[in-house]
Amino acid sequence: GVSRNTRPADVLSLSLGGPGPTAAYEDIINDITAAGALVFVAAGNDNVDANTFTPAGVPGAITVGATNFAGGRASYSNYGTAIDIMAPGGELVDDRNGDGYPDGVLSTVQRSFDFLQGTSMATPHMAGLGVLMKSLRPGLTQPEAEQLIKDTMRTDSSLTCTECGNAGLVDAAAVVAQLGTNANEP
């Protein structure tokens, strides 16, 4: 009795999962991306190989690891070759900028705000970029988006996660610039 959604999402941000097999998630993510949506998934916060987690280990997803304030891999972030890109996730045990607050991601929590950390903080950064990408190029596919993100990521030695297959820090400005002048024609 529920009517069909006439405006399905163009970008999905999945901050869920756990250890285990990926077959069902692979099928679902492949179907979603075949329909034209972009799928970003959190790598997980257990400091283990993300390839052993679902849906982080799904090859068709864009898997996001978390960085600390300095841009290196956060201590809790899962790692491994499943990681496609790194994004700000926070590190609550640090105050590297000396502002007296933990280096988390300032987030809304119920009727307030707090500093949080996790790949669930990093993944929405990427999903937001995904929305910008889709607004600039509505027909952008998952493989094209992943390649563009990887082609423009920051790969300075301090911003590259060597235990993540050399995934670098996202550079949103470079992604948007690369999409360039084909932006939002009327």
LUMGU-796104 format. One record per atom (N, C-alpha, C): residue number from 1; residue in three letters; atom name; x, y, z. Coordinates in steps of 0.1 Angstrom, whole numbers. Example, Ala and Ser with C-alpha at 12.3 -4.5 7.8 and 13.67 -1.06 7.14 Angstrom:
<nodes>
{1 "ALA" "N" {132 -57 78}};
{1 "ALA" "CA" {123 -45 78}};
{1 "ALA" "C" {132 -33 78}};
{2 "SER" "N" {128 -22 71}};
{2 "SER" "CA" {137 -11 71}};
{2 "SER" "C" {129 0 79}};
</nodes>
This chain:
<nodes>
{1 "GLY" "N" {8 -12 0}};
{1 "GLY" "CA" {0 0 0}};
{1 "GLY" "C" {8 13 0}};
{2 "VAL" "N" {21 12 0}};
{2 "VAL" "CA" {30 23 0}};
{2 "VAL" "C" {33 27 -14}};
{3 "SER" "N" {32 40 -17}};
{3 "SER" "CA" {34 45 -31}};
{3 "SER" "C" {49 44 -34}};
{4 "ARG" "N" {52 43 -47}};
{4 "ARG" "CA" {66 42 -51}};
{4 "ARG" "C" {73 55 -49}};
{5 "ASN" "N" {85 55 -45}};
{5 "ASN" "CA" {93 67 -43}};
{5 "ASN" "C" {97 73 -57}};
{6 "THR" "N" {92 85 -60}};
{6 "THR" "CA" {95 90 -73}};
{6 "THR" "C" {108 98 -73}};
{7 "ARG" "N" {114 100 -61}};
{7 "ARG" "CA" {126 108 -60}};
{7 "ARG" "C" {136 100 -52}};
{8 "PRO" "N" {141 89 -57}};
{8 "PRO" "CA" {151 81 -49}};
{8 "PRO" "C" {164 89 -47}};
{9 "ALA" "N" {171 85 -36}};
{9 "ALA" "CA" {183 92 -33}};
{9 "ALA" "C" {194 90 -44}};
{10 "ASP" "N" {201 101 -46}};
{10 "ASP" "CA" {213 100 -55}};
{10 "ASP" "C" {226 97 -48}};
{11 "VAL" "N" {226 99 -35}};
{11 "VAL" "CA" {238 96 -27}};
{11 "VAL" "C" {234 90 -14}};
{12 "LEU" "N" {241 79 -11}};
{12 "LEU" "CA" {238 72 2}};
{12 "LEU" "C" {251 72 11}};
{13 "SER" "N" {249 75 24}};
{13 "SER" "CA" {259 75 34}};
{13 "SER" "C" {256 64 44}};
{14 "LEU" "N" {264 53 43}};
{14 "LEU" "CA" {261 42 52}};
{14 "LEU" "C" {271 41 63}};
{15 "SER" "N" {267 44 75}};
{15 "SER" "CA" {276 42 87}};
{15 "SER" "C" {270 31 95}};
{16 "LEU" "N" {273 19 90}};
{16 "LEU" "CA" {268 7 97}};
{16 "LEU" "C" {276 -5 93}};
{17 "GLY" "N" {274 -16 99}};
{17 "GLY" "CA" {281 -28 95}};
{17 "GLY" "C" {288 -35 107}};
{18 "GLY" "N" {296 -44 103}};
{18 "GLY" "CA" {304 -52 113}};
{18 "GLY" "C" {311 -63 106}};
{19 "PRO" "N" {317 -72 114}};
{19 "PRO" "CA" {325 -83 107}};
{19 "PRO" "C" {316 -93 101}};
{20 "GLY" "N" {321 -99 90}};
{20 "GLY" "CA" {314 -109 83}};
{20 "GLY" "C" {314 -108 68}};
{21 "PRO" "N" {306 -118 62}};
{21 "PRO" "CA" {306 -119 47}};
{21 "PRO" "C" {299 -107 41}};
{22 "THR" "N" {301 -105 28}};
{22 "THR" "CA" {296 -94 21}};
{22 "THR" "C" {287 -97 9}};
{23 "ALA" "N" {283 -109 7}};
{23 "ALA" "CA" {276 -113 -5}};
{23 "ALA" "C" {263 -105 -7}};
{24 "ALA" "N" {254 -105 3}};
{24 "ALA" "CA" {241 -98 2}};
{24 "ALA" "C" {243 -83 0}};
{25 "TYR" "N" {253 -77 8}};
{25 "TYR" "CA" {256 -63 6}};
{25 "TYR" "C" {261 -60 -8}};
{26 "GLU" "N" {270 -69 -13}};
{26 "GLU" "CA" {275 -67 -27}};
{26 "GLU" "C" {264 -66 -37}};
{27 "ASP" "N" {254 -75 -36}};
{27 "ASP" "CA" {243 -74 -45}};
{27 "ASP" "C" {235 -61 -44}};
{28 "ILE" "N" {232 -57 -32}};
{28 "ILE" "CA" {224 -45 -29}};
{28 "ILE" "C" {232 -33 -34}};
{29 "ILE" "N" {245 -32 -31}};
{29 "ILE" "CA" {252 -20 -35}};
{29 "ILE" "C" {254 -20 -50}};
{30 "ASN" "N" {256 -31 -56}};
{30 "ASN" "CA" {257 -32 -71}};
{30 "ASN" "C" {244 -27 -77}};
{31 "ASP" "N" {233 -31 -72}};
{31 "ASP" "CA" {220 -27 -77}};
{31 "ASP" "C" {218 -12 -75}};
{32 "ILE" "N" {221 -7 -64}};
{32 "ILE" "CA" {220 8 -61}};
{32 "ILE" "C" {229 16 -70}};
{33 "THR" "N" {241 12 -72}};
{33 "THR" "CA" {250 20 -81}};
{33 "THR" "C" {246 18 -95}};
{34 "ALA" "N" {241 6 -99}};
{34 "ALA" "CA" {237 4 -113}};
{34 "ALA" "C" {225 14 -116}};
{35 "ALA" "N" {217 17 -106}};
{35 "ALA" "CA" {206 26 -108}};
{35 "ALA" "C" {211 41 -108}};
{36 "GLY" "N" {224 43 -106}};
{36 "GLY" "CA" {229 57 -107}};
{36 "GLY" "C" {232 64 -95}};
{37 "ALA" "N" {231 58 -83}};
{37 "ALA" "CA" {234 64 -70}};
{37 "ALA" "C" {248 62 -67}};
{38 "LEU" "N" {253 71 -58}};
{38 "LEU" "CA" {267 69 -53}};
{38 "LEU" "C" {265 64 -38}};
{39 "VAL" "N" {274 54 -35}};
{39 "VAL" "CA" {273 48 -22}};
{39 "VAL" "C" {286 49 -14}};
{40 "PHE" "N" {286 56 -3}};
{40 "PHE" "CA" {298 58 6}};
{40 "PHE" "C" {295 50 18}};
{41 "VAL" "N" {305 43 23}};
{41 "VAL" "CA" {304 35 35}};
{41 "VAL" "C" {315 37 45}};
{42 "ALA" "N" {312 37 57}};
{42 "ALA" "CA" {322 39 68}};
{42 "ALA" "C" {331 26 69}};
{43 "ALA" "N" {343 28 71}};
{43 "ALA" "CA" {353 17 72}};
{43 "ALA" "C" {352 9 85}};
{44 "GLY" "N" {347 16 95}};
{44 "GLY" "CA" {346 10 108}};
{44 "GLY" "C" {357 15 118}};
{45 "ASN" "N" {354 13 131}};
{45 "ASN" "CA" {362 19 141}};
{45 "ASN" "C" {369 9 151}};
{46 "ASP" "N" {374 -2 145}};
{46 "ASP" "CA" {380 -12 153}};
{46 "ASP" "C" {395 -14 151}};
{47 "ASN" "N" {401 -5 143}};
{47 "ASN" "CA" {416 -6 141}};
{47 "ASN" "C" {419 -20 135}};
{48 "VAL" "N" {411 -25 126}};
{48 "VAL" "CA" {414 -38 120}};
{48 "VAL" "C" {412 -36 105}};
{49 "ASP" "N" {415 -46 97}};
{49 "ASP" "CA" {414 -46 83}};
{49 "ASP" "C" {399 -45 78}};
{50 "ALA" "N" {396 -34 71}};
{50 "ALA" "CA" {382 -32 67}};
{50 "ALA" "C" {377 -42 57}};
{51 "ASN" "N" {386 -49 51}};
{51 "ASN" "CA" {382 -60 42}};
{51 "ASN" "C" {374 -71 48}};
{52 "THR" "N" {376 -72 62}};
{52 "THR" "CA" {368 -82 69}};
{52 "THR" "C" {355 -77 74}};
{53 "PHE" "N" {351 -65 71}};
{53 "PHE" "CA" {339 -59 76}};
{53 "PHE" "C" {329 -57 64}};
{54 "THR" "N" {316 -57 68}};
{54 "THR" "CA" {305 -55 58}};
{54 "THR" "C" {298 -43 62}};
{55 "PRO" "N" {295 -33 54}};
{55 "PRO" "CA" {297 -33 39}};
{55 "PRO" "C" {311 -27 35}};
{56 "ALA" "N" {319 -24 45}};
{56 "ALA" "CA" {332 -17 42}};
{56 "ALA" "C" {340 -25 32}};
{57 "GLY" "N" {340 -38 32}};
{57 "GLY" "CA" {348 -46 23}};
{57 "GLY" "C" {341 -48 9}};
{58 "VAL" "N" {330 -43 7}};
{58 "VAL" "CA" {323 -44 -6}};
{58 "VAL" "C" {330 -37 -17}};
{59 "PRO" "N" {335 -43 -27}};
{59 "PRO" "CA" {343 -36 -37}};
{59 "PRO" "C" {336 -25 -45}};
{60 "GLY" "N" {323 -26 -46}};
{60 "GLY" "CA" {315 -16 -53}};
{60 "GLY" "C" {312 -3 -46}};
{61 "ALA" "N" {315 -3 -32}};
{61 "ALA" "CA" {312 8 -24}};
{61 "ALA" "C" {325 17 -24}};
{62 "ILE" "N" {323 30 -21}};
{62 "ILE" "CA" {334 39 -18}};
{62 "ILE" "C" {336 39 -3}};
{63 "THR" "N" {347 32 2}};
{63 "THR" "CA" {349 30 16}};
{63 "THR" "C" {358 41 22}};
{64 "VAL" "N" {353 47 33}};
{64 "VAL" "CA" {359 59 38}};
{64 "VAL" "C" {366 56 52}};
{65 "GLY" "N" {379 59 53}};
{65 "GLY" "CA" {386 58 65}};
{65 "GLY" "C" {386 72 72}};
{66 "ALA" "N" {389 73 85}};
{66 "ALA" "CA" {389 85 92}};
{66 "ALA" "C" {403 90 95}};
{67 "THR" "N" {405 104 94}};
{67 "THR" "CA" {417 110 98}};
{67 "THR" "C" {416 118 111}};
{68 "ASN" "N" {428 120 116}};
{68 "ASN" "CA" {429 129 128}};
{68 "ASN" "C" {431 144 124}};
{69 "PHE" "N" {433 153 133}};
{69 "PHE" "CA" {434 167 130}};
{69 "PHE" "C" {446 170 120}};
{70 "ALA" "N" {457 162 121}};
{70 "ALA" "CA" {468 164 113}};
{70 "ALA" "C" {467 158 99}};
{71 "GLY" "N" {456 150 97}};
{71 "GLY" "CA" {454 144 84}};
{71 "GLY" "C" {459 130 82}};
{72 "GLY" "N" {465 124 93}};
{72 "GLY" "CA" {469 110 93}};
{72 "GLY" "C" {457 101 97}};
{73 "ARG" "N" {459 88 95}};
{73 "ARG" "CA" {448 79 99}};
{73 "ARG" "C" {446 80 114}};
{74 "ALA" "N" {433 81 118}};
{74 "ALA" "CA" {429 81 132}};
{74 "ALA" "C" {432 68 138}};
{75 "SER" "N" {435 67 151}};
{75 "SER" "CA" {440 55 157}};
{75 "SER" "C" {429 44 157}};
{76 "TYR" "N" {417 47 157}};
{76 "TYR" "CA" {406 37 157}};
{76 "TYR" "C" {402 33 143}};
{77 "SER" "N" {405 40 133}};
{77 "SER" "CA" {399 38 119}};
{77 "SER" "C" {404 25 114}};
{78 "ASN" "N" {395 17 108}};
{78 "ASN" "CA" {399 5 101}};
{78 "ASN" "C" {408 9 89}};
{79 "TYR" "N" {415 -1 85}};
{79 "TYR" "CA" {425 2 74}};
{79 "TYR" "C" {424 -9 64}};
{80 "GLY" "N" {434 -10 55}};
{80 "GLY" "CA" {435 -20 45}};
{80 "GLY" "C" {431 -15 31}};
{81 "THR" "N" {433 -24 21}};
{81 "THR" "CA" {431 -21 7}};
{81 "THR" "C" {416 -18 4}};
{82 "ALA" "N" {407 -20 13}};
{82 "ALA" "CA" {393 -17 10}};
{82 "ALA" "C" {391 -2 11}};
{83 "ILE" "N" {400 5 18}};
{83 "ILE" "CA" {398 20 20}};
{83 "ILE" "C" {401 27 6}};
{84 "ASP" "N" {391 35 2}};
{84 "ASP" "CA" {393 42 -10}};
{84 "ASP" "C" {397 56 -8}};
{85 "ILE" "N" {393 62 3}};
{85 "ILE" "CA" {396 76 6}};
{85 "ILE" "C" {396 79 21}};
{86 "MET" "N" {403 89 25}};
{86 "MET" "CA" {403 93 39}};
{86 "MET" "C" {396 106 40}};
{87 "ALA" "N" {389 108 51}};
{87 "ALA" "CA" {382 121 54}};
{87 "ALA" "C" {383 124 69}};
{88 "PRO" "N" {381 136 73}};
{88 "PRO" "CA" {381 140 87}};
{88 "PRO" "C" {371 132 96}};
{89 "GLY" "N" {377 125 106}};
{89 "GLY" "CA" {368 117 115}};
{89 "GLY" "C" {370 121 129}};
{90 "GLY" "N" {381 129 132}};
{90 "GLY" "CA" {384 133 146}};
{90 "GLY" "C" {392 123 154}};
{91 "GLU" "N" {397 128 165}};
{91 "GLU" "CA" {405 120 174}};
{91 "GLU" "C" {404 126 188}};
{92 "LEU" "N" {395 121 196}};
{92 "LEU" "CA" {391 127 208}};
{92 "LEU" "C" {402 127 219}};
{93 "VAL" "N" {412 119 217}};
{93 "VAL" "CA" {423 119 227}};
{93 "VAL" "C" {433 130 225}};
{94 "ASP" "N" {432 137 214}};
{94 "ASP" "CA" {441 148 210}};
{94 "ASP" "C" {435 162 211}};
{95 "ASP" "N" {444 172 212}};
{95 "ASP" "CA" {441 186 211}};
{95 "ASP" "C" {453 192 203}};
{96 "ARG" "N" {455 188 191}};
{96 "ARG" "CA" {466 192 183}};
{96 "ARG" "C" {466 207 180}};
{97 "ASN" "N" {455 213 179}};
{97 "ASN" "CA" {454 227 176}};
{97 "ASN" "C" {454 236 189}};
{98 "GLY" "N" {455 230 201}};
{98 "GLY" "CA" {456 237 213}};
{98 "GLY" "C" {445 246 217}};
{99 "ASP" "N" {433 243 212}};
{99 "ASP" "CA" {422 252 215}};
{99 "ASP" "C" {414 248 228}};
{100 "GLY" "N" {419 238 235}};
{100 "GLY" "CA" {412 234 247}};
{100 "GLY" "C" {401 224 245}};
{101 "TYR" "N" {398 220 233}};
{101 "TYR" "CA" {388 211 230}};
{101 "TYR" "C" {394 198 223}};
{102 "PRO" "N" {387 187 225}};
{102 "PRO" "CA" {392 175 218}};
{102 "PRO" "C" {391 176 203}};
{103 "ASP" "N" {400 170 196}};
{103 "ASP" "CA" {400 171 181}};
{103 "ASP" "C" {389 162 175}};
{104 "GLY" "N" {377 164 179}};
{104 "GLY" "CA" {366 156 173}};
{104 "GLY" "C" {359 164 162}};
{105 "VAL" "N" {349 159 156}};
{105 "VAL" "CA" {341 166 146}};
{105 "VAL" "C" {329 171 154}};
{106 "LEU" "N" {328 185 154}};
{106 "LEU" "CA" {317 191 161}};
{106 "LEU" "C" {304 187 154}};
{107 "SER" "N" {295 181 162}};
{107 "SER" "CA" {283 175 156}};
{107 "SER" "C" {271 178 165}};
{108 "THR" "N" {259 179 158}};
{108 "THR" "CA" {247 181 166}};
{108 "THR" "C" {243 168 172}};
{109 "VAL" "N" {239 169 185}};
{109 "VAL" "CA" {234 157 192}};
{109 "VAL" "C" {222 161 200}};
{110 "GLN" "N" {211 155 196}};
{110 "GLN" "CA" {198 158 202}};
{110 "GLN" "C" {196 173 201}};
{111 "ARG" "N" {195 180 212}};
{111 "ARG" "CA" {192 195 212}};
{111 "ARG" "C" {205 203 216}};
{112 "SER" "N" {216 197 213}};
{112 "SER" "CA" {229 203 217}};
{112 "SER" "C" {239 200 206}};
{113 "PHE" "N" {252 200 210}};
{113 "PHE" "CA" {262 197 201}};
{113 "PHE" "C" {274 191 210}};
{114 "ASP" "N" {282 183 203}};
{114 "ASP" "CA" {293 177 210}};
{114 "ASP" "C" {304 173 200}};
{115 "PHE" "N" {316 171 205}};
{115 "PHE" "CA" {327 166 196}};
{115 "PHE" "C" {326 151 196}};
{116 "LEU" "N" {326 145 184}};
{116 "LEU" "CA" {325 131 182}};
{116 "LEU" "C" {336 127 173}};
{117 "GLN" "N" {339 113 172}};
{117 "GLN" "CA" {349 108 164}};
{117 "GLN" "C" {343 95 157}};
{118 "GLY" "N" {349 92 146}};
{118 "GLY" "CA" {346 79 140}};
{118 "GLY" "C" {345 80 125}};
{119 "THR" "N" {345 68 119}};
{119 "THR" "CA" {344 68 104}};
{119 "THR" "C" {329 72 101}};
{120 "SER" "N" {320 72 110}};
{120 "SER" "CA" {307 77 108}};
{120 "SER" "C" {307 92 108}};
{121 "MET" "N" {318 99 112}};
{121 "MET" "CA" {319 113 110}};
{121 "MET" "C" {326 116 97}};
{122 "ALA" "N" {335 107 92}};
{122 "ALA" "CA" {342 109 80}};
{122 "ALA" "C" {333 107 68}};
{123 "THR" "N" {324 97 68}};
{123 "THR" "CA" {316 93 57}};
{123 "THR" "C" {306 104 53}};
{124 "PRO" "N" {300 111 62}};
{124 "PRO" "CA" {291 122 57}};
{124 "PRO" "C" {298 133 50}};
{125 "HIS" "N" {311 135 54}};
{125 "HIS" "CA" {319 145 46}};
{125 "HIS" "C" {319 141 32}};
{126 "MET" "N" {322 128 29}};
{126 "MET" "CA" {322 123 16}};
{126 "MET" "C" {309 123 9}};
{127 "ALA" "N" {298 120 16}};
{127 "ALA" "CA" {285 120 10}};
{127 "ALA" "C" {281 134 6}};
{128 "GLY" "N" {285 144 14}};
{128 "GLY" "CA" {283 158 11}};
{128 "GLY" "C" {290 161 -2}};
{129 "LEU" "N" {302 157 -4}};
{129 "LEU" "CA" {309 159 -16}};
{129 "LEU" "C" {302 152 -27}};
{130 "GLY" "N" {297 140 -25}};
{130 "GLY" "CA" {290 132 -35}};
{130 "GLY" "C" {278 140 -40}};
{131 "VAL" "N" {271 147 -31}};
{131 "VAL" "CA" {259 155 -35}};
{131 "VAL" "C" {264 167 -44}};
{132 "LEU" "N" {275 173 -40}};
{132 "LEU" "CA" {281 184 -49}};
{132 "LEU" "C" {285 178 -63}};
{133 "MET" "N" {291 166 -63}};
{133 "MET" "CA" {295 160 -75}};
{133 "MET" "C" {283 157 -84}};
{134 "LYS" "N" {272 152 -78}};
{134 "LYS" "CA" {260 148 -86}};
{134 "LYS" "C" {253 161 -91}};
{135 "SER" "N" {254 172 -83}};
{135 "SER" "CA" {248 184 -87}};
{135 "SER" "C" {255 190 -99}};
{136 "LEU" "N" {268 188 -100}};
{136 "LEU" "CA" {276 193 -111}};
{136 "LEU" "C" {276 184 -123}};
{137 "ARG" "N" {274 171 -121}};
{137 "ARG" "CA" {273 161 -132}};
{137 "ARG" "C" {263 151 -128}};
{138 "PRO" "N" {250 153 -130}};
{138 "PRO" "CA" {240 144 -125}};
{138 "PRO" "C" {242 129 -130}};
{139 "GLY" "N" {248 127 -142}};
{139 "GLY" "CA" {249 114 -147}};
{139 "GLY" "C" {262 106 -142}};
{140 "LEU" "N" {269 112 -132}};
{140 "LEU" "CA" {281 107 -127}};
{140 "LEU" "C" {278 93 -121}};
{141 "THR" "N" {287 83 -125}};
{141 "THR" "CA" {285 69 -120}};
{141 "THR" "C" {294 67 -108}};
{142 "GLN" "N" {292 56 -101}};
{142 "GLN" "CA" {300 52 -90}};
{142 "GLN" "C" {314 51 -94}};
{143 "PRO" "N" {317 43 -104}};
{143 "PRO" "CA" {332 41 -108}};
{143 "PRO" "C" {338 55 -112}};
{144 "GLU" "N" {331 63 -119}};
{144 "GLU" "CA" {336 76 -123}};
{144 "GLU" "C" {339 85 -110}};
{145 "ALA" "N" {329 85 -101}};
{145 "ALA" "CA" {331 93 -89}};
{145 "ALA" "C" {343 88 -81}};
{146 "GLU" "N" {344 74 -79}};
{146 "GLU" "CA" {355 69 -72}};
{146 "GLU" "C" {369 72 -78}};
{147 "GLN" "N" {369 72 -92}};
{147 "GLN" "CA" {382 75 -98}};
{147 "GLN" "C" {385 90 -97}};
{148 "LEU" "N" {375 98 -98}};
{148 "LEU" "CA" {378 113 -96}};
{148 "LEU" "C" {383 116 -82}};
{149 "ILE" "N" {376 110 -72}};
{149 "ILE" "CA" {381 112 -59}};
{149 "ILE" "C" {395 107 -57}};
{150 "LYS" "N" {399 96 -62}};
{150 "LYS" "CA" {412 91 -61}};
{150 "LYS" "C" {422 99 -69}};
{151 "ASP" "N" {418 104 -81}};
{151 "ASP" "CA" {427 112 -89}};
{151 "ASP" "C" {431 125 -82}};
{152 "THR" "N" {422 130 -74}};
{152 "THR" "CA" {424 144 -68}};
{152 "THR" "C" {427 143 -53}};
{153 "MET" "N" {428 132 -47}};
{153 "MET" "CA" {431 131 -33}};
{153 "MET" "C" {445 136 -30}};
{154 "ARG" "N" {447 141 -18}};
{154 "ARG" "CA" {460 147 -14}};
{154 "ARG" "C" {469 135 -10}};
{155 "THR" "N" {480 134 -16}};
{155 "THR" "CA" {489 123 -13}};
{155 "THR" "C" {502 127 -7}};
{156 "ASP" "N" {503 139 0}};
{156 "ASP" "CA" {515 143 7}};
{156 "ASP" "C" {518 131 17}};
{157 "SER" "N" {530 129 20}};
{157 "SER" "CA" {534 118 28}};
{157 "SER" "C" {527 117 42}};
{158 "SER" "N" {524 129 48}};
{158 "SER" "CA" {517 129 61}};
{158 "SER" "C" {502 127 59}};
{159 "LEU" "N" {497 128 47}};
{159 "LEU" "CA" {483 127 45}};
{159 "LEU" "C" {479 114 37}};
{160 "THR" "N" {488 105 36}};
{160 "THR" "CA" {486 92 29}};
{160 "THR" "C" {486 81 40}};
{161 "CYS" "N" {476 72 39}};
{161 "CYS" "CA" {475 61 48}};
{161 "CYS" "C" {482 49 42}};
{162 "THR" "N" {494 46 45}};
{162 "THR" "CA" {502 36 39}};
{162 "THR" "C" {495 22 42}};
{163 "GLU" "N" {489 21 54}};
{163 "GLU" "CA" {483 8 57}};
{163 "GLU" "C" {469 7 51}};
{164 "CYS" "N" {465 17 43}};
{164 "CYS" "CA" {452 17 36}};
{164 "CYS" "C" {454 17 21}};
{165 "GLY" "N" {464 10 16}};
{165 "GLY" "CA" {467 9 2}};
{165 "GLY" "C" {470 23 -4}};
{166 "ASN" "N" {476 32 5}};
{166 "ASN" "CA" {480 45 1}};
{166 "ASN" "C" {469 55 -2}};
{167 "ALA" "N" {457 52 4}};
{167 "ALA" "CA" {446 61 3}};
{167 "ALA" "C" {450 75 8}};
{168 "GLY" "N" {446 85 1}};
{168 "GLY" "CA" {450 99 6}};
{168 "GLY" "C" {438 106 11}};
{169 "LEU" "N" {440 118 16}};
{169 "LEU" "CA" {430 127 22}};
{169 "LEU" "C" {422 133 10}};
{170 "VAL" "N" {409 133 12}};
{170 "VAL" "CA" {400 139 2}};
{170 "VAL" "C" {403 154 0}};
{171 "ASP" "N" {402 158 -12}};
{171 "ASP" "CA" {404 172 -16}};
{171 "ASP" "C" {392 177 -23}};
{172 "ALA" "N" {382 181 -16}};
{172 "ALA" "CA" {369 185 -22}};
{172 "ALA" "C" {370 196 -32}};
{173 "ALA" "N" {379 206 -29}};
{173 "ALA" "CA" {380 217 -39}};
{173 "ALA" "C" {386 212 -52}};
{174 "ALA" "N" {395 202 -52}};
{174 "ALA" "CA" {401 197 -64}};
{174 "ALA" "C" {390 189 -72}};
{175 "VAL" "N" {382 181 -64}};
{175 "VAL" "CA" {371 174 -71}};
{175 "VAL" "C" {362 183 -78}};
{176 "VAL" "N" {357 193 -71}};
{176 "VAL" "CA" {348 203 -78}};
{176 "VAL" "C" {354 210 -89}};
{177 "ALA" "N" {367 214 -88}};
{177 "ALA" "CA" {374 221 -99}};
{177 "ALA" "C" {375 211 -111}};
{178 "GLN" "N" {378 199 -108}};
{178 "GLN" "CA" {379 189 -119}};
{178 "GLN" "C" {366 187 -127}};
{179 "LEU" "N" {355 188 -120}};
{179 "LEU" "CA" {342 187 -126}};
{179 "LEU" "C" {339 199 -135}};
{180 "GLY" "N" {345 210 -130}};
{180 "GLY" "CA" {346 223 -138}};
{180 "GLY" "C" {334 229 -144}};
{181 "THR" "N" {336 233 -156}};
{181 "THR" "CA" {326 242 -163}};
{181 "THR" "C" {313 235 -167}};
{182 "ASN" "N" {312 222 -166}};
{182 "ASN" "CA" {300 215 -170}};
{182 "ASN" "C" {289 216 -159}};
{183 "ALA" "N" {291 225 -150}};
{183 "ALA" "CA" {283 226 -138}};
{183 "ALA" "C" {269 232 -140}};
{184 "ASN" "N" {259 225 -136}};
{184 "ASN" "CA" {245 229 -134}};
{184 "ASN" "C" {240 238 -145}};
{185 "GLU" "N" {241 234 -158}};
{185 "GLU" "CA" {235 241 -168}};
{185 "GLU" "C" {220 242 -167}};
{186 "PRO" "N" {214 253 -171}};
{186 "PRO" "CA" {199 254 -169}};
{186 "PRO" "C" {191 243 -177}};
</nodes>
